[in-house]
Amino acid sequence: MEARIKKFSTISITDVDTVGGKNASLGEMYTMLTSKGMKVPNGFATTAFAFWEFLEDNKIEKSLQDLLQKLDRKQFSNLEAIGRQARNLILNGTLSSVFSDEIKNAYLSLCNNNVKAVAVRSSATAEDLPDASFAGQHDTFLNINGEKALLEAVQKCFASLYTNRAIKYREDKGFKHDTVALSVGIQLMVRSDKGCSGVGFTIEPESGFENVILLSGVWGLGENIVQGIVNPDEFYVFKPSLVNSKNPIIKKILGDKKLTMVYGLEQAKTATINSKTSKRKQLQFVLSDSEIIQLANWAKIIEKHYKKPMDIEWAKDGITNQLYITQARPETVHQTQNKKTYTEYKLLEKGAVLSKGNAIGTKIRVGKTVFLKSPKNVDHLDKDSIIVTDTITPDWDPLLKQVAGIITNKGGRTSHAAIVARELGVPAIVGCGNATTSIMDGQIITLSCAQGQTGYIYKGALMFKEKEIDFSNIKMPKTEVKLILADPENAFQLSFYPNNGVGLLRMEFIITHLVKIHPMALVKFDSVKEASEKKKIIEITQGYPNKEDFFVEKLSEGIATIAAAFYPKEVIVRLSDFKTNEYANLIGGKGFEPSEENPMLGFRGAARYYNDAYKEGFALECKAIKIVREQMGLTNLKVMVPFCRTIKEGKKVLASMANNGLKQGENNLEVYTMIEIPSNVILADKFAVIFDGFSIGSNDLTQLTLGIDRDSELMGQLFDENDEAAKKMISLAIQSAKKTGTKIGLCGQAPSDFAEYAAFLVKEGINSISFNPDALLQGIENINKAEGFLVKNEVLV
């Protein structure tokens, strides 16, 4: 006689056929990983044998087979009726007295003969396979107390093998219904109703970037995060820094967490209830930094044990303050994808933004919105329909494969809607907040997930293009090819492009989009005179007692995201290079910036960093970079000084950096300078003495060589990077760098726009060329052609 019950301590990952993927994984972790310090709640599982025996005892196996033969496999028009009848067949059955007694005895043993709350989870024998997660297809019941309630929950789990969504999922994946059994896991409840819970991925779920762990969390029970009812906190942890850095957390995003799910009272006749989260807890992260790191370490242990990317669930007991892992399953999207091919989507025109949220996937779709409150009120859906709704639960799954896109008010990157959308390859924007009020039903829209981690919904049908790229066919040239980046949201995806690192990380974008506030307005908040500006600063920095910390945290997170994406390749961050008119446009900026006739040649770059008017703001920049390098462990980050006019000024900047904890050479810190002023070229050998490398800024160098303000519309036609004088300056700079053994690169558009310009740089012997992402592949092609000509000793024009 086969066993009907197996304790977690006797279960391993080889028992999928016996207890299903979910329970096999729980048993594996309980027996193999708790010795490494991980906490997994104890439990037991009913077996596939017990399920088949239940069907046989109640003589319903043949009835189920006959019923499913009637399923409309083309339109699935009778799916709801077939599912309901199948579930009723099981719910009307009876658990045998032998099986019931074995469940009761195992329950009492688990609880040490005391009635304790347990979680009752479904686990199918075909789930959690590399290409089929079965996420959310079967039912889970929480806070089950007592033997009678437990037996009822077990039978309900059996019935959930035939939820509408599970039937449709098996059809889509090619599983035969009568070969899949349902095991039920009974596990001690973690009191996360008084604590918090969440999910995590051991890779970045949108791009598949493998060096990051993403954790999400909410207050209370985890159903709110899985169902996408609330927007959770998110934490990005850099794996390589987990071993020896002070703080491997590279980004934290505060979610609204408006609701908290807790256990229901017995008299309420409901297992759980949702209550409003206090404002104080909404503004508080659910996990401390030490807890984030602990969970990330556990996630890394799980991934290493299973030898594949994993999707985990975790919970924190609010009474004991102990963290637990409650589930782990294989990540099913990226490990089955070919990382060497990529479809690139790009908008070709601008439009009015109706709403925005978390982008799931990278596609762009144009379609007609269909507002739905539930999957039951569907009149018509087609391949051009874009569903707009408040939130999506597993009941929606059968519909999602039919549509062009999904938009929700609620939900994070780890919600059920996000997970299923990724698996189906359907672009989604979740957690918009206002989608159902800012978008109209039946409206033609453009859904874009191609602009980074933020997805945008545009009014009307915008033109876009898609391009298939096969990276395996791209040969890298000897000249190093780097990227010019500004937006951290695109970094993980762009890391898969062929590259030798980042030659220019523009800090200004991060300050403008993530910080938004002038640094001196944070340092000297009391000096901000305009009441409206003060109000904005207070609103943005809410939750930061020290307003300067806001600037440092946001800047360090943005820089760290890009540095982590390309680690261990070098990433060169340029210190802020706003002009005074641009600085003045930041919140609170007007009171700290002078008015200049020609800001392009004024108080910009190196001159600001040691000046009393900005040196305290510069100290915040240095602090952010120091955190990235020393606390987060991203020592691949290098620093570049822009618009350094004289040797004396360069020494002043290096001294100021050292005073702020960034000492050149310490912890292998390299400091570059831009070559963008004629004085930089003329005295390149002397600049090489104090700086570790050069990067040619061809735009500024051209304007100052030709005496043309590149912002001038009147003079724009005379601005030409191909001008003989401008190219002569670049040639002289490269020659000087080669004499002093100083690394030198160039950042600009010309080498991708003009093949002859790339040839000129290659012939001169430049070390690296950096391109904007959309010009990278053309730039590589131009460099390869140039190097090919040189090898053949052909004359370059």
ZAMARGU-4260 file (C-alpha; in steps of 0.2 Angstrom, whole numbers, plus 5000, padded with zeros to 4 digits):
<rodrens>
0) 5000/5000/5000 | 5007/5017/4995 | 5007/5031/5008 | 4993/5044/5008 | 5003/5056/5019
5) 5022/5061/5018 | 5030/5073/5031 | 5041/5087/5024 | 5056/5079/5032 | 5054/5063/5021
10) 5051/5073/5005 | 5064/5078/4992 | 5063/5087/4975 | 5063/5069/4967 | 5045/5067/4974
15) 5036/5078/4961 | 5026/5064/4954 | 5021/5060/4972 | 5017/5077/4980 | 5018/5089/4966
20) 5031/5103/4962 | 5026/5115/4976 | 5027/5102/4990 | 5042/5093/4983 | 5051/5110/4984
25) 5046/5113/5002 | 5051/5096/5007 | 5068/5098/4998 | 5071/5115/5007 | 5065/5109/5024
30) 5077/5094/5023 | 5092/5101/5014 | 5093/5120/5017 | 5087/5123/5035 | 5104/5117/5041
35) 5111/5132/5032 | 5101/5144/5043 | 5086/5145/5032 | 5069/5144/5040 | 5055/5134/5032
40) 5039/5131/5041 | 5036/5112/5045 | 5022/5102/5037 | 5016/5087/5028 | 5008/5083/5011
45) 4994/5072/5005 | 5000/5061/4990 | 4995/5058/4972 | 4990/5040/4978 | 4978/5048/4990
50) 4970/5059/4976 | 4968/5044/4964 | 4961/5034/4978 | 4948/5047/4982 | 4943/5048/4964
55) 4941/5029/4964 | 4932/5028/4980 | 4919/5040/4974 | 4918/5033/4957 | 4921/5050/4948
60) 4936/5047/4938 | 4927/5041/4922 | 4914/5055/4925 | 4928/5068/4925 | 4935/5061/4909
65) 4918/5061/4900 | 4915/5078/4906 | 4931/5085/4899 | 4928/5077/4882 | 4914/5089/4880
70) 4926/5104/4882 | 4925/5116/4867 | 4944/5117/4863 | 4943/5130/4850 | 4933/5144/4858
75) 4932/5137/4876 | 4914/5144/4876 | 4908/5131/4889 | 4924/5132/4900 | 4915/5139/4914
80) 4901/5126/4914 | 4913/5112/4912 | 4924/5118/4926 | 4909/5120/4938 | 4903/5103/4935
85) 4920/5095/4937 | 4923/5104/4954 | 4906/5099/4960 | 4909/5081/4956 | 4924/5082/4968
90) 4916/5093/4981 | 4901/5081/4982 | 4913/5066/4986 | 4918/5060/5003 | 4935/5058/5010
95) 4937/5040/5017 | 4938/5038/5036 | 4956/5030/5034 | 4962/5045/5024 | 4953/5058/5036
100) 4961/5049/5051 | 4978/5050/5043 | 4976/5068/5040 | 4970/5072/5058 | 4984/5062/5065
105) 4998/5071/5055 | 4990/5087/5059 | 4990/5084/5078 | 5008/5078/5077 | 5013/5094/5067
110) 5004/5104/5081 | 5011/5094/5096 | 4993/5089/5100 | 4987/5108/5100 | 4975/5116/5088
115) 4986/5128/5078 | 4982/5137/5062 | 4989/5130/5046 | 4991/5135/5028 | 4983/5122/5016
120) 4991/5123/4998 | 4987/5114/4982 | 5002/5106/4973 | 4999/5098/4956 | 5010/5084/4950
125) 5014/5093/4934 | 5018/5111/4941 | 5033/5121/4944 | 5042/5113/4928 | 5054/5124/4919
130) 5041/5129/4906 | 5026/5129/4916 | 5024/5137/4933 | 5005/5134/4936 | 5006/5150/4946
135) 4989/5154/4954 | 4980/5140/4945 | 4975/5131/4961 | 4968/5136/4977 | 4977/5140/4994
140) 4967/5142/5011 | 4975/5151/5025 | 4972/5151/5044 | 4964/5135/5044 | 4960/5130/5062
145) 4954/5112/5068 | 4952/5095/5060 | 4935/5098/5052 | 4940/5114/5044 | 4956/5106/5038
150) 4947/5091/5030 | 4935/5103/5021 | 4950/5113/5015 | 4959/5097/5008 | 4944/5093/4998
155) 4942/5111/4991 | 4960/5110/4986 | 4956/5093/4977 | 4942/5102/4968 | 4954/5117/4963
160) 4963/5105/4951 | 4948/5109/4939 | 4947/5128/4941 | 4943/5136/4924 | 4960/5144/4924
165) 4969/5127/4928 | 4959/5118/4914 | 4963/5131/4901 | 4982/5131/4907 | 4984/5113/4905
170) 4976/5114/4888 | 4988/5128/4883 | 5003/5118/4889 | 4998/5101/4882 | 4995/5092/4898
175) 4982/5078/4899 | 4970/5081/4912 | 4968/5063/4918 | 4987/5062/4921 | 4989/5076/4933
180) 4985/5073/4952 | 4983/5085/4966 | 4993/5084/4982 | 4989/5095/4997 | 5002/5103/5008
185) 4998/5107/5026 | 5010/5119/5033 | 5011/5128/5050 | 5006/5146/5048 | 5018/5160/5050
190) 5010/5175/5059 | 5013/5187/5044 | 4996/5194/5048 | 5005/5203/5062 | 5021/5205/5052
195) 5024/5206/5033 | 5026/5194/5018 | 5030/5195/5000 | 5039/5187/4985 | 5055/5187/4976
200) 5065/5183/4960 | 5083/5177/4960 | 5084/5187/4943 | 5077/5203/4937 | 5060/5197/4931
205) 5059/5209/4916 | 5076/5208/4908 | 5082/5191/4915 | 5097/5200/4922 | 5105/5187/4933
210) 5116/5198/4945 | 5101/5205/4954 | 5088/5198/4967 | 5071/5207/4967 | 5061/5206/4983
215) 5044/5213/4985 | 5034/5215/5001 | 5018/5221/5010 | 5011/5222/5027 | 5001/5207/5033
220) 4997/5191/5022 | 5005/5189/5005 | 4988/5187/4995 | 4988/5206/4993 | 5004/5206/4983
225) 5001/5190/4973 | 4983/5196/4968 | 4990/5213/4964 | 4978/5222/4976 | 4991/5234/4983
230) 5007/5241/4976 | 5021/5233/4986 | 5038/5239/4992 | 5052/5233/4981 | 5070/5230/4985
235) 5084/5226/4972 | 5100/5217/4979 | 5116/5215/4969 | 5121/5197/4971 | 5140/5199/4969
240) 5140/5211/4983 | 5131/5200/4995 | 5148/5191/5000 | 5159/5206/5006 | 5150/5223/5004
245) 5142/5233/5018 | 5126/5235/5009 | 5122/5226/4993 | 5105/5234/4992 | 5106/5245/4976
250) 5088/5251/4976 | 5073/5253/4987 | 5055/5258/4980 | 5042/5263/4993 | 5025/5255/4988
255) 5008/5263/4995 | 5003/5246/5004 | 4986/5254/5006 | 4978/5238/5013 | 4984/5225/5025
260) 4977/5207/5025 | 4975/5199/5042 | 4966/5183/5049 | 4947/5185/5050 | 4938/5183/5067
265) 4928/5166/5069 | 4912/5175/5070 | 4915/5184/5054 | 4915/5167/5045 | 4929/5172/5034
270) 4947/5166/5034 | 4955/5184/5030 | 4950/5202/5030 | 4958/5217/5022 | 4960/5233/5032
275) 4967/5250/5028 | 4985/5252/5032 | 4990/5267/5043 | 4998/5281/5035 | 5013/5279/5046
280) 5016/5261/5040 | 5012/5266/5022 | 5027/5277/5023 | 5038/5263/5031 | 5047/5250/5022
285) 5041/5232/5027 | 5059/5226/5029 | 5075/5233/5037 | 5091/5233/5027 | 5097/5218/5037
290) 5081/5208/5034 | 5082/5212/5015 | 5100/5206/5015 | 5095/5190/5025 | 5081/5186/5013
295) 5093/5189/4998 | 5106/5177/5005 | 5093/5164/5007 | 5087/5167/4989 | 5104/5165/4983
300) 5106/5149/4993 | 5090/5142/4985 | 5096/5147/4967 | 5113/5139/4970 | 5104/5123/4977
305) 5092/5121/4962 | 5105/5127/4950 | 5092/5138/4941 | 5083/5155/4943 | 5070/5154/4956
310) 5053/5162/4961 | 5051/5162/4980 | 5038/5167/4993 | 5043/5173/5010 | 5034/5178/5026
315) 5039/5187/5043 | 5031/5182/5059 | 5026/5198/5068 | 5026/5189/5085 | 5043/5181/5084
320) 5050/5193/5071 | 5057/5178/5062 | 5058/5177/5043 | 5053/5161/5034 | 5053/5155/5016
325) 5036/5148/5012 | 5038/5143/4994 | 5051/5141/4980 | 5048/5137/4962 | 5058/5138/4945
330) 5057/5155/4936 | 5048/5150/4920 | 5051/5164/4908 | 5069/5169/4905 | 5077/5152/4908
335) 5068/5146/4892 | 5073/5161/4882 | 5087/5163/4870 | 5097/5177/4877 | 5107/5180/4861
340) 5092/5186/4851 | 5081/5201/4856 | 5066/5210/4848 | 5069/5229/4850 | 5053/5240/4850
345) 5055/5259/4847 | 5041/5273/4847 | 5043/5284/4831 | 5032/5298/4837 | 5027/5307/4853
350) 5009/5307/4861 | 4999/5313/4876 | 5002/5302/4891 | 4986/5295/4899 | 4994/5285/4913
355) 5009/5276/4917 | 5015/5261/4929 | 5026/5246/4930 | 5031/5240/4913 | 5030/5221/4911
360) 5039/5215/4896 | 5047/5226/4882 | 5034/5226/4868 | 5023/5240/4861 | 5005/5237/4856
365) 4991/5248/4848 | 4973/5243/4852 | 4956/5247/4858 | 4953/5247/4877 | 4940/5235/4885
370) 4935/5240/4903 | 4931/5224/4913 | 4927/5223/4932 | 4928/5204/4931 | 4932/5190/4919
375) 4913/5186/4919 | 4907/5202/4910 | 4916/5199/4894 | 4906/5202/4878 | 4920/5202/4865
380) 4939/5201/4865 | 4951/5200/4851 | 4969/5201/4847 | 4968/5220/4847 | 4959/5222/4864
385) 4968/5229/4878 | 4960/5225/4895 | 4959/5239/4907 | 4954/5235/4925 | 4957/5238/4944
390) 4967/5222/4947 | 4969/5204/4940 | 4967/5188/4949 | 4970/5170/4943 | 4952/5169/4938
395) 4957/5181/4923 | 4970/5169/4916 | 4960/5161/4902 | 4956/5178/4895 | 4974/5185/4895
400) 4980/5175/4880 | 4967/5182/4869 | 4972/5200/4871 | 4985/5213/4865 | 4989/5220/4882
405) 4984/5222/4900 | 4983/5238/4911 | 4979/5238/4929 | 4977/5251/4943 | 4985/5240/4956
410) 4999/5227/4957 | 5018/5227/4957 | 5031/5218/4946 | 5029/5202/4956 | 5010/5201/4956
415) 5000/5187/4948 | 4996/5198/4933 | 5014/5202/4930 | 5020/5184/4932 | 5006/5177/4920
420) 5009/5192/4907 | 5027/5188/4906 | 5024/5169/4904 | 5011/5172/4890 | 5022/5186/4882
425) 5008/5199/4884 | 5014/5216/4887 | 5006/5224/4903 | 5007/5240/4913 | 5002/5236/4931
430) 5000/5248/4946 | 4995/5263/4936 | 4984/5269/4950 | 4972/5280/4939 | 4971/5269/4923
435) 4952/5267/4925 | 4949/5285/4927 | 4962/5293/4915 | 4958/5281/4900 | 4941/5279/4892
440) 4932/5263/4888 | 4934/5259/4869 | 4948/5271/4867 | 4962/5268/4854 | 4978/5269/4864
445) 4997/5264/4862 | 5004/5253/4876 | 5023/5255/4878 | 5034/5244/4888 | 5049/5248/4878
450) 5055/5263/4888 | 5062/5255/4903 | 5054/5249/4919 | 5040/5262/4918 | 5027/5258/4905
455) 5017/5272/4897 | 4999/5273/4890 | 4998/5285/4876 | 4982/5293/4868 | 4979/5286/4850
460) 4989/5275/4838 | 5007/5280/4838 | 5019/5274/4825 | 5032/5261/4831 | 5044/5249/4824
465) 5051/5232/4830 | 5068/5225/4825 | 5074/5207/4828 | 5092/5208/4834 | 5104/5192/4834
470) 5118/5197/4845 | 5127/5180/4841 | 5131/5187/4824 | 5139/5203/4830 | 5158/5203/4830
475) 5166/5214/4843 | 5180/5225/4836 | 5197/5228/4845 | 5193/5246/4848 | 5182/5245/4864
480) 5164/5249/4862 | 5154/5257/4876 | 5137/5264/4880 | 5132/5282/4884 | 5118/5280/4897
485) 5107/5291/4908 | 5091/5282/4912 | 5094/5268/4925 | 5077/5260/4920 | 5085/5253/4904
490) 5101/5247/4911 | 5098/5229/4914 | 5091/5226/4897 | 5105/5235/4888 | 5118/5225/4898
495) 5114/5211/4885 | 5119/5221/4871 | 5137/5219/4865 | 5148/5231/4874 | 5164/5234/4885
500) 5155/5244/4898 | 5148/5262/4900 | 5159/5276/4894 | 5148/5290/4900 | 5135/5289/4913
505) 5126/5306/4913 | 5121/5310/4931 | 5110/5324/4926 | 5096/5313/4921 | 5095/5304/4938
510) 5095/5321/4947 | 5081/5328/4935 | 5070/5313/4935 | 5073/5304/4952 | 5078/5318/4963
515) 5070/5333/4955 | 5076/5345/4968 | 5092/5357/4968 | 5104/5350/4980 | 5107/5367/4988
520) 5089/5368/4991 | 5090/5353/5002 | 5106/5358/5010 | 5099/5375/5014 | 5080/5372/5015
525) 5077/5387/5026 | 5084/5398/5013 | 5071/5393/4999 | 5060/5408/4998 | 5045/5403/4987
530) 5031/5394/4997 | 5026/5383/4983 | 5044/5377/4980 | 5045/5373/4999 | 5029/5363/4998
535) 5035/5353/4984 | 5051/5349/4993 | 5042/5344/5009 | 5030/5332/4999 | 5044/5324/4989
540) 5056/5321/5004 | 5042/5315/5015 | 5049/5301/5026 | 5067/5309/5026 | 5070/5318/5042
545) 5087/5324/5034 | 5082/5331/5017 | 5100/5329/5011 | 5098/5310/5013 | 5085/5310/5000
550) 5097/5317/4987 | 5111/5305/4991 | 5099/5290/4992 | 5091/5293/4975 | 5107/5298/4966
555) 5116/5283/4973 | 5102/5271/4968 | 5102/5277/4950 | 5121/5276/4948 | 5122/5259/4957
560) 5108/5252/4945 | 5119/5256/4930 | 5135/5251/4938 | 5127/5234/4944 | 5120/5231/4926
565) 5137/5231/4918 | 5148/5224/4933 | 5163/5220/4932 | 5165/5231/4916 | 5170/5249/4919
570) 5156/5262/4921 | 5162/5280/4921 | 5150/5292/4929 | 5152/5310/4925 | 5150/5323/4939
575) 5135/5334/4937 | 5137/5345/4921 | 5121/5356/4922 | 5122/5374/4916 | 5116/5387/4927
580) 5099/5389/4918 | 5097/5370/4919 | 5101/5370/4938 | 5088/5384/4940 | 5074/5373/4933
585) 5076/5361/4947 | 5064/5363/4961 | 5071/5377/4973 | 5085/5380/4960 | 5081/5398/4955
590) 5087/5405/4972 | 5104/5397/4971 | 5109/5400/4953 | 5116/5416/4945 | 5108/5423/4929
595) 5121/5421/4915 | 5121/5428/4897 | 5130/5412/4890 | 5128/5398/4903 | 5137/5386/4890
600) 5153/5395/4894 | 5149/5400/4912 | 5147/5393/4929 | 5147/5374/4925 | 5158/5359/4927
605) 5173/5358/4938 | 5172/5377/4943 | 5157/5373/4953 | 5164/5359/4964 | 5175/5369/4975
610) 5165/5385/4974 | 5156/5391/4990 | 5140/5393/4980 | 5139/5374/4976 | 5153/5364/4986
615) 5140/5358/4999 | 5129/5351/4984 | 5145/5343/4977 | 5148/5335/4994 | 5131/5326/4991
620) 5137/5320/4974 | 5153/5313/4982 | 5144/5305/4996 | 5132/5296/4984 | 5147/5289/4973
625) 5156/5284/4989 | 5141/5274/4995 | 5140/5265/4978 | 5158/5260/4978 | 5162/5257/4996
630) 5145/5251/5003 | 5137/5243/4988 | 5154/5236/4982 | 5153/5242/4965 | 5171/5247/4963
635) 5169/5246/4944 | 5163/5263/4945 | 5175/5277/4939 | 5172/5296/4940 | 5174/5309/4927
640) 5177/5328/4929 | 5168/5338/4915 | 5173/5355/4909 | 5190/5356/4918 | 5198/5372/4912
645) 5215/5372/4920 | 5228/5361/4928 | 5225/5371/4944 | 5207/5368/4943 | 5209/5350/4941
650) 5220/5349/4957 | 5206/5359/4966 | 5193/5346/4961 | 5203/5331/4966 | 5207/5339/4983
655) 5188/5343/4985 | 5184/5325/4981 | 5197/5318/4993 | 5190/5329/5007 | 5173/5321/5003
660) 5179/5304/5005 | 5184/5300/4986 | 5202/5300/4986 | 5210/5295/4969 | 5219/5278/4970
665) 5210/5273/4986 | 5200/5257/4984 | 5206/5258/4965 | 5197/5274/4962 | 5201/5281/4945
670) 5197/5299/4940 | 5195/5304/4922 | 5193/5321/4914 | 5184/5326/4899 | 5194/5333/4884
675) 5182/5346/4878 | 5191/5363/4879 | 5206/5368/4868 | 5216/5370/4884 | 5213/5351/4888
680) 5221/5347/4871 | 5236/5359/4872 | 5240/5354/4889 | 5235/5335/4888 | 5252/5329/4894
685) 5250/5339/4910 | 5232/5334/4913 | 5238/5316/4911 | 5249/5318/4926 | 5234/5322/4937
690) 5220/5311/4929 | 5219/5293/4925 | 5210/5294/4908 | 5202/5305/4895 | 5186/5306/4887
695) 5184/5317/4872 | 5167/5327/4872 | 5166/5331/4853 | 5151/5343/4855 | 5159/5355/4867
700) 5177/5353/4859 | 5169/5357/4842 | 5160/5372/4848 | 5175/5380/4857 | 5187/5376/4842
705) 5175/5384/4830 | 5169/5398/4841 | 5151/5392/4839 | 5138/5391/4853 | 5130/5374/4849
710) 5113/5380/4857 | 5112/5394/4845 | 5099/5391/4831 | 5107/5405/4820 | 5124/5396/4820
715) 5118/5378/4820 | 5122/5376/4802 | 5140/5380/4804 | 5142/5367/4819 | 5151/5352/4811
720) 5160/5338/4820 | 5168/5334/4804 | 5176/5351/4802 | 5195/5349/4799 | 5200/5360/4813
725) 5189/5350/4825 | 5196/5334/4819 | 5213/5341/4821 | 5210/5344/4839 | 5204/5327/4842
730) 5219/5320/4833 | 5231/5330/4844 | 5222/5324/4860 | 5224/5306/4855 | 5242/5307/4850
735) 5246/5316/4866 | 5237/5302/4876 | 5247/5289/4867 | 5263/5297/4872 | 5259/5297/4890
740) 5251/5280/4890 | 5234/5288/4895 | 5218/5279/4890 | 5207/5290/4879 | 5189/5287/4872
745) 5176/5298/4863 | 5158/5299/4867 | 5147/5305/4853 | 5135/5302/4838 | 5147/5305/4824
750) 5155/5288/4824 | 5139/5280/4821 | 5131/5293/4809 | 5147/5294/4798 | 5157/5278/4794
755) 5172/5290/4789 | 5172/5297/4806 | 5173/5280/4815 | 5187/5276/4802 | 5196/5293/4807
760) 5196/5288/4826 | 5202/5270/4823 | 5216/5276/4812 | 5221/5288/4825 | 5222/5274/4838
765) 5208/5279/4850 | 5205/5266/4864 | 5186/5267/4865 | 5171/5274/4857 | 5154/5276/4867
770) 5137/5277/4858 | 5119/5280/4863 | 5110/5263/4864 | 5100/5266/4848 | 5117/5270/4838
775) 5127/5256/4846 | 5125/5242/4833 | 5128/5254/4818 | 5144/5260/4828 | 5150/5243/4830
780) 5148/5240/4811 | 5157/5256/4807 | 5172/5252/4818 | 5173/5234/4811 | 5174/5241/4794
785) 5187/5253/4799 | 5198/5240/4807 | 5196/5229/4792 | 5202/5242/4781 | 5217/5245/4792
790) 5222/5227/4792 | 5221/5227/4773 | 5233/5242/4773 | 5220/5252/4763 | 5220/5270/4763
795) 5207/5279/4773 | 5199/5295/4767
</rodrens>
